[in-house]
Amino acid sequence: MDIEIRNLSKSYNGKKVLDNVSCRFKEGSITLVMAPSGQGKTTLLRILMGLEEADSGEIDGLDGRKMGAVFQEDRLCRNLSPVSNIRLVCRKNITKTEIIEAMDAVGIAGCASQPVRELSGGMCRRVAILRALLSDSSILLMDEPFKGLDRETKLIVMDYTKSKYNGRTVILVTHDEAEALYMAGEDSGRICRI
Ligand SMILES: Nc1ncnc2c1ncn2[C@@H]1O[C@H](COP(=O)(O)OP(=O)(O)OP(=O)(O)O)[C@@H](O)[C@H]1O
């Protein structure tokens, strides 16, 4: 089922952050939500997650569905290893080998057992992304997920995300035009500008 938002508006302290935003997020596809910094992208995701309430408008297609998320902050348990962090939220039957393989694919297998507090920012980013991609959610909300990764790593992680979202409905927000075009591939119809 597609997710659809219609005429969504939200203000904070009288300032309009979302102004009549409408968009359809196609089932099983990645949709890129684009806007300049500070224009309400995170607010839109927070509304979709139920962490904020819109002032007006409608949302269809979310009922009873499990969501995974990559927030702008990593939100990892700093004293646990990447493997343990991923295990906390991902599907029950995942094996350690599968997790290590996924970590290897994005270049961080070497730190699988180290506590997260000892990892670099870019390593933590990749753990947070894997945690979402290995979850069994049918919807994935990603807030600037590739921010802070160097060019080469970003390409690897973007390719990995494209190959592993496995038909989930992905809503990925970014202000980076090049990133959005790369993730959308040929199908620029999947870019929603708010
Ligand atoms: N809880 C809040 N209370 C008051 N103002 C808020 C709140 N949350 C967000 N805002 C304001 O709403 C505007 C949009 O914020 P939001 O984080 O949604 O933008 P964004 O497009 O995701 O920005 P960025 O690309 O910089 O992450 C900003 O001006 C922000 O200060």
The ligand as a MOL file (V3000), in Angstrom:
LIG
                    3D

  0  0  0     0  0            999 V3000
M  V30 BEGIN CTAB
M  V30 COUNTS 31 33 0 0 0
M  V30 BEGIN ATOM
M  V30 1 N 9.9220 21.3790 18.4560 0
M  V30 2 C 10.1350 22.5180 17.7850 0
M  V30 3 N 9.8250 23.7190 18.3180 0
M  V30 4 C 10.0190 24.8760 17.6420 0
M  V30 5 N 10.5380 24.9420 16.3970 0
M  V30 6 C 10.8810 23.7780 15.8070 0
M  V30 7 C 10.7040 22.5160 16.4460 0
M  V30 8 N 11.1190 21.5480 15.6160 0
M  V30 9 C 11.5490 22.1820 14.5000 0
M  V30 10 N 11.4120 23.5040 14.6090 0
M  V30 11 C 11.7570 24.4960 13.5710 0
M  V30 12 O 11.1450 24.1070 12.3720 0
M  V30 13 C 11.9940 24.3870 11.2560 0
M  V30 14 C 12.1860 23.1270 10.4400 0
M  V30 15 O 12.9660 22.1920 11.1890 0
M  V30 16 P 13.3160 20.7350 10.6200 0
M  V30 17 O 14.2780 20.1150 11.5610 0
M  V30 18 O 12.0650 19.9980 10.3250 0
M  V30 19 O 14.0210 21.1230 9.2370 0
M  V30 20 P 14.9420 20.2650 8.2770 0
M  V30 21 O 14.5200 20.5890 6.8890 0
M  V30 22 O 14.9230 18.8430 8.6630 0
M  V30 23 O 16.3580 20.8930 8.5740 0
M  V30 24 P 17.8520 20.2790 8.3820 0
M  V30 25 O 18.0050 19.9740 6.9270 0
M  V30 26 O 18.7070 21.4200 8.8390 0
M  V30 27 O 17.9380 19.0800 9.2690 0
M  V30 28 C 13.2790 24.9750 11.8280 0
M  V30 29 O 13.1980 26.3850 11.7190 0
M  V30 30 C 13.2450 24.5510 13.2870 0
M  V30 31 O 13.8840 25.4910 14.1050 0
M  V30 END ATOM
M  V30 BEGIN BOND
M  V30 1 1 1 2
M  V30 2 1 2 3
M  V30 3 2 2 7
M  V30 4 2 3 4
M  V30 5 1 4 5
M  V30 6 2 5 6
M  V30 7 1 6 7
M  V30 8 1 6 10
M  V30 9 1 7 8
M  V30 10 2 8 9
M  V30 11 1 9 10
M  V30 12 1 10 11
M  V30 13 1 11 12
M  V30 14 1 11 30
M  V30 15 1 12 13
M  V30 16 1 13 14
M  V30 17 1 13 28
M  V30 18 1 14 15
M  V30 19 1 15 16
M  V30 20 2 16 17
M  V30 21 1 16 18
M  V30 22 1 16 19
M  V30 23 1 19 20
M  V30 24 2 20 21
M  V30 25 1 20 22
M  V30 26 1 20 23
M  V30 27 1 23 24
M  V30 28 2 24 25
M  V30 29 1 24 26
M  V30 30 1 24 27
M  V30 31 1 28 29
M  V30 32 1 28 30
M  V30 33 1 30 31
M  V30 END BOND
M  V30 END CTAB
M  END
